[in-house]
Amino acid sequence: MKQITRKKDIPCVDNQKDLALITSIIINEDVLGGTIFQTFDRAYALAEKFQDKFSHDFNWENQKLDFDEAIILFTKQELEKNYTI
């Protein structure tokens, strides 16, 4: 059986993995509502926005918020910004 190894020189892999992780954290927080498909689409769009602001290789050490907290705060701020009357 051929063993598959990850190529370290391809940042796209880390970028996509990070995007998936951010999306799952947003979904897990359960603040979006809607069907599973609506929730996923909204979470993914928010994850892309988060990743635009904080790249996949952002150093979270010595920050006021940890990675998870920053994602949730960002998500709630985006929701407030886009859904206030």
C-alpha positions in Angstrom: 0.0 0.0 0.0 1.4 3.4 -1.0 1.7 5.9 1.8 0.5 9.4 1.1 2.5 12.2 2.6 1.7 15.8 2.9 3.9 18.2 1.0 5.1 21.0 3.3 5.9 23.4 0.4 2.2 23.8 -0.6 0.6 26.5 1.6 -2.8 25.9 -0.1 -3.2 22.7 1.9 -2.9 24.6 5.2 -5.1 27.3 3.9 -7.9 24.9 3.0 -7.5 23.0 6.3 -7.7 26.2 8.2 -10.8 27.3 6.3 -12.5 24.0 7.1 -11.6 24.3 10.8 -12.9 27.9 11.0 -16.1 26.8 9.3 -16.6 24.0 11.8 -16.0 26.2 14.8 -18.6 28.7 13.5 -21.1 25.9 13.0 -20.4 24.4 16.4 -21.1 27.8 18.1 -24.7 27.5 16.7 -25.4 31.2 16.2 -26.5 31.1 12.6 -29.8 29.2 12.5 -31.3 27.8 9.4 -31.1 24.5 7.6 -27.8 22.6 7.5 -27.2 23.8 4.0 -27.9 27.5 4.9 -25.8 27.2 8.0 -22.9 25.7 6.2 -23.0 28.3 3.4 -23.1 31.2 5.9 -20.4 29.7 8.1 -18.2 29.1 5.1 -18.6 32.7 3.9 -17.8 34.0 7.4 -14.8 31.7 7.6 -13.5 33.1 4.3 -13.9 36.7 5.6 -12.1 35.7 8.8 -9.3 34.2 6.8 -9.0 37.4 4.8 -8.5 39.3 8.0 -6.3 36.6 9.7 -4.3 34.4 7.3 -3.9 30.7 8.0 -0.4 31.3 9.3 -1.3 34.1 11.7 0.6 33.8 15.0 -2.0 33.5 17.8 0.6 33.4 20.6 0.6 36.4 22.9 -2.8 37.7 21.5 -5.6 38.9 23.8 -7.9 36.3 22.3 -7.2 32.7 21.3 -8.0 31.3 17.9 -11.5 30.0 18.9 -12.5 33.1 20.8 -11.4 35.4 17.9 -13.5 33.4 15.4 -16.6 33.5 17.6 -16.2 37.3 18.3 -15.6 38.0 14.6 -18.7 35.9 13.7 -20.9 37.7 16.2 -19.7 41.1 15.1 -20.3 40.3 11.4 -23.8 39.0 12.2 -24.6 42.2 14.2 -23.2 44.4 11.4 -25.2 42.6 8.7 -28.4 41.9 10.5 -29.2 45.1 12.5 -32.2 47.1 11.6 
